[in-house]
Amino acid sequence: MEDRSITENGNREQNPSKVVTSTSNGSICGFESLHHLLRSSLPVDTFQEVSRLIHGMNCGKPLDPITLPAAASSLSSDHDFDLQAYCFQAQKESLREPRIVRVGLIQNSIALPTTEPFLEQRRAIFQKLKPIIEAAGASGVNILCLQEAWTMPFAFCTREKSWCEFAEPVDGESTKFLQHLARKHNMVIVSPILERDVVHGETIWNTAVIIGNQGNIIGVHRKNHIPRVGDFNESTYYMEGNTGHPVFETAFGKIAVNICYGRHHPLNWMAFGLNGAEIVFNPSATVGELSEPMWPIEARNAAIANNYFVGSINRVGTESFPNPFTSGDGKPQHKDFGHFYGSSHFSAPDASCSPSLSRYRDGLMVADMDLNLCRQIKDKWGFRMTARYELYAEMLARYVHPDFQPQIVTDPLIPLVDNKFPS
Ligand SMILES: NC(=O)NCCC(=O)O
């Protein structure tokens, strides 16, 4: 059991004197996150400067932590989940009121071994999530997003078809469970599930269901890009999405969902921005060895380039499966993906970002964000106005044509070998 104490921010912190160096539990040298490691290891001034560089500045200063209601803190200590909250501000405007929305992200590990009956596994995940969602409700969260395929273990590595049983219709069990909580807490909930499209021949999709604050289903978005990398060969299970880049106008702001692997595709991010998103969620499932160096960069870059907020969510823990599988890379077969590293966080259009949730515990990240910041940054940097979309529209139209020729200007002074340019 790790030794932790409560910091001035109300966050759980480890006692540095008891730090363990092993990372086998998913910690970073015994710390819950890079932020905790740096804060505990560096002199205060040095930490502030390092933090300025890593997290940026919001309206010229570091993000302020928010104090959440005692009910939320109690749920976090009773159910052992990380709870953090920060405030992204915007400049005060003369003609517009601030548009402050409270947003939450939940990361979690699965609740039972993958060998247990599917019904029990799903029920246990619902039970585990309930107090975390209640904490979001108690905190006054307006829009909450869960992790990718939150109702199930991330079994796509196995390529075994039995896991398809976890797929459910848009109005299935998980939606019913969340509709009640959405209504109770007047909260929009984004619920990424494995969807079974019964109307279209039982087709399976990787889908985010957008549940309105009155418990209504506003719509769905289906994951656009399917990974074929390492153990993440998910095309065995579901198809490339057919819903485009919808933006959902909710009671609290315009939101969109870029599901997991879609974060490696800048045009995917851009399309949600062009449709007017103010907050884009990136519910994910990814492991340390594959993507951790990309994780803090891609979302932040998307927020900067597209002038919106991004909420990044990754599951936590190591999920072991009954039968071994290979990654098709000649390496030995194995029964798990490796460690899902959590580290959920927010990025803002002004290049600031929050610290991350725990690398190994369940967690709820809350942020207040003044959506006026999106337009303020558009006005400041002019990325939209200077984007020259017509150049790219024309280029892409040529590129997708089978007869496309790359536009290469070759130095005529390169000597020819056998009448050809050397490759
Ligand atoms: N679920 C999913 O798309 N994972 C892909 C891994 C990654 O993009 O890091």
The ligand as a Tripos MOL2 file, in Angstrom:
@<TRIPOS>MOLECULE
LIG
    9     8     1     0     0
SMALL
NO_CHARGES

@<TRIPOS>ATOM
      1 N1         -8.0890    2.2470  -29.1820 N.am      1 LIG1
      2 C1         -7.2290    2.7180  -30.0440 C.2       1 LIG1
      3 O1         -7.5920    3.2730  -31.0620 O.2       1 LIG1
      4 N2         -5.9240    2.5220  -29.7240 N.am      1 LIG1
      5 C2         -4.8590    2.8080  -30.6000 C.3       1 LIG1
      6 C3         -3.6300    3.0640  -29.8630 C.3       1 LIG1
      7 C4         -3.1790    4.4740  -29.9550 C.2       1 LIG1
      8 O2         -3.6360    5.2140  -30.8380 O.co2     1 LIG1
      9 O3         -2.3670    4.8740  -29.1390 O.co2     1 LIG1
@<TRIPOS>BOND
     1     1     2 1
     2     2     3 2
     3     2     4 1
     4     4     5 1
     5     5     6 1
     6     6     7 1
     7     7     8 2
     8     7     9 1
@<TRIPOS>SUBSTRUCTURE
     1 LIG1         1 GROUP 0 **** ****
